[in-house]
Amino acid sequence: MGFCYQFVRPPDGLWGAPYPNGSWFGMMGMLQRREVDLAVGPFGVTLARSSVAVFSVPILFTDHAILYRRPQVQPDLLGFTKPFIPSVWAAVLCSLVVVTALALLINASLLRRTRETDVEEPGDGARSPAGAAEGPSWLWGYMILLAQVLRRRRSGEGEAERVVVALWMLAAFIIGVVYKSNLKAMLIVPKVGIPFDSLEELVAQDAVPWTFPRGSIVHSFFEAAHEEDPASSMGRGWAGRSRLLTNPQMIIPTSAAGVAGLYTRHSSLYSMGSDFSKYGVCRLAITRQGFMPVQYSMGFPKNSTLKPSVDKMIYRLNEFGLLEKHMRDEMANTSYCLQPPGSDAGTELRALAIGDFLGVLSLYAIGVAVASLVFLGEMVVVRVVPTLA
């Protein structure tokens, strides 16, 4: 470079934005007051910032993304119903009702015909209508669906009913195999709910708060957008923000604590890689859809004589690919965390928690309660009705 330099940190650690009186704080304020000859930044170049400083040729072009706490697999109360969508469950229920009703009608017709002709059982002098005590339960279709044992019919009886039962058994077998296969796949590769994947989805929800650094380009754009159109995505992003960050060192702790942050994609990727290198697990995630693409450059005071030399250096670094290599090296550990949430656990199986069984246990508890009520009702009928008679 041909000159010596002294590195100075801004007192507030911020990029900078204007006060109402026209003065600036942060690094932009130091450039405006000519307290420094060069601000590394890098800065997103805007018209307002260009009014108080000049900028080098671009170091990089990037958009902004949302950095947030990585969602984890959570127990699902109704997970046992997820292998089929509601319309499939409704179709199974309708088929069960129709097939059961059809079989009962066929059996009733068979009993009516057999009562017209007395059939004497071999070895028994008594005469009884065939099948009079063998009427099927209305739960037989449900029993087949659960692969329970059914009663046996004598040879030659109820061929039509046998056909209906056989077809329903085949359908129940297919339904059961598909259900078990889908449920197994869902347990092996669970789906993780993504709270949002764009700025529009972020401002439309209220489960995850969000913030951004004070004095950043996001701060300036969102505040201006709110003044011009409060209903826009950026305007709502300004209105619904949490307390602004005043220390860039708090980007990772704030995001890991559950507060989403709106930063440049490069900064977000760097934060993800740094956090993974420190803890060995991916605690952060980033949205795929970005917003607000900008050019980032170094800043100089107005009429700086240093700018041509720095521009020439940046040109050379870009020509030899050194800037790109440096950025790629500092984000070497980020690629692992760019996998979709839920797919970064490798071959490790998630231990099932009690919440995974609450749905089935609740269904069982409801069944026991209903059965108990029916049993109590039967006891009342058996004991009370004869007494009243």
N, C-alpha and C positions, 0 to 999 in steps of 0.2 A: 504493500500500500504506500510506503514511503513516508509514513508519519506515525507518531506515537499517540496512544490514546489512554484515557482513564475511564473505567467503567463506573457509572453512577446509577443507582437505583432511584426511581421516582419516590418521593416521600409517601404517597398514598398507594403506590403499586398498581395504578390504573392506567388505561390507555388514554382516556380523557374525553371530555365533552364540554360544551360551553355552559357558562352561567348565564342567567338572564341579562347581566350587564355587558355581555360580549367577551369577557375573559374566559380562559379555559383552565381546567384542572388536569392532573395526570401528566403523562408524557407529552400530550399535545400542548398543554400549558407551558411546559418547559421549552418546547420549540417556539411557541409564540413569544415568550419572554427572552428567547435566545440564550437560555441558560446552558444549553448543550448544542453541540455541532451536528450530532447525528442521534436519532432515536431508532434502535433496531426494530422495536415492535414485535412482529410486523403489524402494520396498520391496514385496515380495510379503507380503501380510498373512496372518499365521498366528496361532494361539492362543498359541504360545510368545512371539512377538514382542509380541503385545498385552499380555502380562503385565508388560512393562517400558517400554512406550511406547504412545502413542495415534497414530492415523493419520487423515489427511484423507479427504475423499470421494474416490472412485476417480478416478485420472487416466486409466487405461486398463484394459481387460480383455484378457488375452492368454494364450496357452498357451506351452508350451516346445517347442522343436524342436532338431534335431541339425544343427549346422553342421560340414561336413567338406570335405576337399579334393575339388574337382570331378574326377570320373573322366574320362579321356581315351580316345580310340579307340586300341586296342592291336592290333598284328598278330596274326592268328589263324592258327595252324598248320593247322587243319582247315577254314579258311574256304571252300575250294573244295567242301566237302561240305555246306555249310549251306543251299544253295538247296532241297534236299529233306530231309525228315525221314527217320530211319532206316527207317521202314516203307515209304516210297516207294522208297528204294534197294533194299530187300529185294524189293519187288514187281518192280522193273526186272530184278534179277538172276534171279529165278524165271522171269520171262517170257523172258529171254534163253536160259536153259537149256531151257525147254519148247519154244520155237520152234525152236531149233537141233536138238534131238533129233527133233522132228517132221519137219523138212526132211531130216535125214539118213535117217530111216526111209523117207520117200517116195522119196528118191534111191536107196536100197538096193533098194527094190522095183522101181524103174525099171530099174536095172542088171541085176537078176535076170531080168526079162522080156526085155531086149534080148540077153542072152547066149544065150537059147534060139533066137534067129533071127539068123544071120549077115547082116550088112549090108555090102555092098561099097561102098567109098568111090568116088565118080566120079573117073576118071582114074588109079586105082590098082588094080593087079591083086591086091593083098593083101586079105585079108578079116580084119576085126577086129570085135569086139563094140562097138557104138556106145556111146560115153561111158565105155568101160572105163578110160580114163586121165583122165577128167574128173570124178572124184568130188570133191565139195565138201569144203573144209577144215572142221573142227569150229569154226574161228574165224570162219566167215563171218558169223554173227549179231553178233559183236563188231565186225567190220569195218563192217557196215552201221550200227551204233550210232555209230561214229566217222566215218561218211560216207566210207569208203574204197572204192576201185574193186573191183568183183567181176568174175569171169570171165563170158563170154558163152556162152549155150547156142544151139545151132542151132534154127532154126524148127521148131516142132512137138514139141519134146521137153519133157517134164516140166511140163505145164500145172499140175498140182496143186502142184508145188514153186514155180512162178512165183507162184501165188496167195499162198502162205505168205510168200514173200520180199517181195512187194508190200505185204502187210498189215504186215509187220514194218518195212519201210522207212517206211511212213506213220507208224507208232507211234514209230519212232526219230526221225523228223523233228519230231514234236510234242514229244517228250521233250527233244530238243536245243534247240528254240526256247524252251520254258518254262525250262529250266535256264539258258540264257544270259540271258534276261530277268530272272530272279530274281537271278542273280549280279551283273548290272549294277546292279540296284536296290540291292542290299546294299552295293556299292562306293560308290554315289552318296550314299546315306543310311545310313551304318553305324549299327549298334546299339551302344550303350554300356552295359556292365553296371553296374547300380546296386548297390552293396554292401549297402545296407539302406534302408528307408524308414519305419521305425518304431522305437520303443524296444525292442520285443520282438525285432525282427530284429537290432538292434545288439548286444544282450547275448547273442544266440545265435551270433554269429560271433566269430572270434578274429583276423581278418586286419587289422582297423583298431582301434587302441587308442582309448580315450575318456577324457575328463576333464571337470571342471566347477569353477567358482570356489570356493575355500574360503570358508565363511561365507555362501554363497548359500542360497536357499530349496531348491534342488536338493540341496545338501549336507545340510541338515537333514532333508528328507523321505526321501532315500535311506538315510541312516544309521539313521533310525528304522525304515524298512521292513526293513532288513537284520536289525535286532534282533528284529523281530516275525515276519518270514517271509523267511528267506534265499533261498527258492526263487522268490520273486516277481520280477517284472521289475525293479522298483526295488531290491530286495535284491541281485539279481545285478549290477545296475548299480553298486552300492556296492562289492561284492566284487571286481569285475573292473576297477575304475577304475585309471587311471594316476595319477601324482603330481598332486595338486590344484593349480589355478592360484592363485597368491598375488598376481597383478598383473593387473587387468582389461585393461591395455594389451597383454597378450600373447594376447588372444583371436584376433586375425587371424593373427599369425605362427604360433601353435600349430596352428590349423586348416589353414593353408596348408602346414605341414610334415608333415601326414598324421595328426594326432591329432584325432579328432572331439571337438567340444565340445557340451555340453548347456546351452543358454542360452535366454532368452526369445525368442520368435519376433521380437519387435520389435528386440531387440539383434542377432539374427542377420541380419535383413534390413538393418539399418543397417551392419553390418560388411561384408556383401556389396557394398553400394553404395559404401562408402568405399574398399574394396579395388579395385573396378572403376574408380573415379575416379582412383585413384593409378596403376594399372598399365595400364589400357585393355583388359584381358582379364578374363574371368570365371575366377577361380582357386578360388572357393568355391561350394558347393551346399548346399541345405537340404532336409530331409525334408518331404514333404507332410503326413504324419501327425504330429500333435503329441501331447503328453501334459501332464498336470498343469496345467489352466487355473487361473489365479489372478487376483486383483485387485491392482493396483499403486497405491500411494499414497505421499504424503510422510509423514515421521515427526516426532513432537513428544515432548518429555518429558511425563511424567504431569502432569495438571492444567495444561496449557499454556493461557495466555490468548491466544496467537497463533493457535490453530487455527481459531476462528470466522472471522477475517479471511481466512485462506488458503482456507478452504472456500468463502467467498463469491466469492473471485477465481476459483477453479477452476470454480465453477458458471457464472460469466459467460463464461469462456473457452470452456467447452463449449457454451453456448447460442449463441455467435457462430461456432462451428466453428473457432476459432483453434488449439486444441490439435490437432485432426485435420489442419488445414492445415500446421502446423509439422511434424508427423510425416511427412506426405506429401512435403513439400519436402525434408526431410533424407534421404529414401529415393528421390529422383527417378531415380537411376541403377540402382536395384535391379531394375526390371522386366525389363531385358534379360537379367540373369543368372538369372531365374526360369524361363527356357526349359529344357526337358529337356536334360541333358548329351548332346552330340553334334549338337544342332540349332541351336547358336548360332554355327556357323562361317560362316553366310551362304551365299554361292554359291561359296566357295573349296573346291576339291577337295583332299582329303588326298593327299599324295604317298605312294605305296606304298613300304613298307620291305621289306628282304630277308625279314623274318619273314612277310610276306604270301605269299611264294612258297616257303617252306620245305616246306610240305605237298606241293605239286606236285613240287618238286625231290626230296624224299625218296621219293615214289612212283616217280619216274623212276629214281632211283638203285637202288631195290629191283628194278625191272624189268630194269635193266641187269645187276645182280648175278645174278638168276635166269637171264637169257638166257646169261650167261657160264658159269654152272654147267652149263646144258643143253648148250652148245657143247662144253665140256670133256668132258662125258659122252659126247657123240657121237664126239669124237676118240678117246677111250679105246676105245669099242666098235669103231670102224673099224680101229684099229691093233692092239689087243690080241686081240680075238676071233678074227680070221683066223689070227693067229700061233699061238694055242692050238689051233685046229682042225688 
